[in-house]
């Protein structure tokens, strides 16, 4: 799909999300957008509300307050991973979460962080598939890779992976300095996963938390 078409489709999708978002009136002082107070989704079979923290004195989670980590490995990532992998922001991620929650099983939100990070809080509806289960240089093997690819909707046929019914993945990790989701995406590309079905939330949990958006514990 051409870039212009992708942008148009994304804008239309987000516009539709605005129209369907829950409206709470003047009680909500910190909105997601001027027209969107909150979004109702299902997480682990229970209703969950995505909205921003209403305490205007709230500060960022200490886990994401640190500004300087050694580089490498904690280096600033480019805005694009190249090819047909699309970089998405918070509104697009919320849109994908809402679609997945509403029953679109062609979409999967993927927390590519290690389980200890995911346990501190993750995005609603997200599944934790650590990058180490996909990247052989980080410990992945045939079993962990097969488990991950089957979770993503791929099928093994005659010793090869068929991605015809593979899901659209929205992958994220800790933020623009985190290499876990980029490593997972690169590994998937090398396996033949369609780039058009790979979405990268580059700003990840750090920006999500800075914006005061709702998180869940696995």
N, C-alpha and C positions, 0 to 999 in steps of 0.2 A: 504494500500500500504506500502511496506517495506521502511525503511528510505533510503536505497541505491537507490531504484527506484524513491523516491521523489526527492532526490538530483540530480539524472540523468535527470529527467523530467524538474526540475527547471533550471538546467544548459543549457539544450537544448533550453528551451523556451527563456531564456535570450540571448543565442547565436543568435536565430532567430530575436530577437528584435534588436540586434546590426546590423544585416544585413539590417534591414528595416529602421533604424533610419536616420533622415535627416542629410546630410553631408553639412557643411557650409565652409569647407576648412580652410585656415589659418586665416580667420576673427575671428574665435572662439578660444580664448586663454584659456578659462576655460571650458573644456569639461566635460561631464558626465563620460565617459571612454575614453581611447585613440582612440577608433574607433567610438564613439558616441558623436556627438555634441549636438543634441537636438532630441526631439520626438514630432511629431505633433499629437494632439488629438482634439476631439470635446468636448466642455464644454458649456452646455446650448444652444446647437445648433449652436455654433460658433467655428471656428478654434482657437486652443490655442496651444502655443508652450511651452513645458517643457524644460527648460535648466537652467544652473547655471548663477548666477549673474556675469557679465563680469568685474565688477569693482573690481580689486584685492585689493583695499583698503577698500572694504565694510566690515562692522562689523555686528554681529548678531542683529536681532530684539530685542530691549530692553525687550520685553515680555518674552524672553527666555534666557536672560543674567543672571538671578538670579540663583545662585548655591545652595542656602540653604533655603529650606522650611521646616517647622516643620514636623517631622515624629514621630507618625502618624499624618495625613494620607498620607503625601507625602514621601513615603518610596521607596527605590530602589527595583525594581521588578526583579525577576529571569529571566534568559534568555529564559526559557521555561515554558509554562503553564501546561505541562504534557499531557499525553494522546496523541491523534492524532492531537491536535491543533499545527499547524506549525508556527514557528516564521519566519518572512520574513524581508529582508532588503530593502534598497532603490531601487536597480535594479529590484528586484522581484516585488515591488510595482509599479514601472513604467511599468513593463511588464503587470501587471494586469490592470492598468489604460488604457494602449494602447489597450488591448483586449476588455475591456468594451467599449471604445470609438469606436472601429471598429465594434461594433454590437453584441458582445458576451453577451447576456442578462442573462447568467448564473452566471455572476460575478457582485458584487456590492461593491464599496468602501464605507466604513461606518465611518463617523466621529462620534465617541461615546461621544464627549464632550458636555458640556452644550452650549446652543445657543450663549451665550455671548462670549465664547471662539471661537466658529466656525465663528462668525461674524468678527473676527480679521484677518481671513485668513485660508483657508483649502486647501486640495489637489484637483487638477482638477478631475472632474466627481463625487466627493464624495457627498453623501447625509448625512445630519445631523440627526441621530437618537440618541438622548441623552441617556446615560446609565440610567438616572432616569426614562425613559419610559419603562425600562425592569426589573429594580431591585425593588422589592416590598418594601424593607426596606428603599429605597430612594424616595418612593412616587409613584411608578408604580401601575397601577390597571388593571383590565381585559380589559378595553377599550384601554389604551395606549399600553399594551402588544399585543393585537390583531392587532392594527394598525401597529405596528413594524413588527410582524411576517408576516403579509400580504405583507408589503413592501419587505420582504426578500423572498417571494415566497412560504411561507408555506400556507396550506389550512386547514381550520377547517372542520372536518367531524365527525358527530355524537358525538360532544362534545369533540373531541380529535384533536390534531394538527398532520397533515400529512406533513412530511418533504421530501417526495419523489421528489418534484420539487423545493426544497429550493435552493437558490442561494449560491454560494461560496462567503463568506463575507471576506473582508479584513478590519479588524477593527483597529482603531488607536485612540490615544488621544494626550496628550502633550509630552510624553516622558517616559524615563525609570523610572521616579519618579512618574508617574501619574497612578492612580488606576481606572480611568473611563472605559477604554476599557477592562481591566481584569475583572472588575465587570460585564460588559455587557456580556463578553464571558462566565463567570461562570453561569450567569443567563440563557443564551441560552442553555448551556450544561444541566442544571437542567431541562429545558423544553423538552429535547430530541433532540435538534438540532444536526445533525451529526458533530462530531468533525473534521472529514476529510474535512468538508466544512467551517471550521473556520480558518482563517489566522490572525496572530497577528503581526502588525507592531509595535514592542516594542519601538523603538526609537522615533517614532512619530514626531510631529511637531517641537520639539526642534532641533533634528538632521537634519530634512529636511531643516529647516531654516538655521542652521549652515553651511550646505553644499551649501547654496545659491540657492536651487532649487525653481522653480516657484510655486507661490501660487495663489489662486483666492479668491475673496470675494463672499460669497453666494448671 
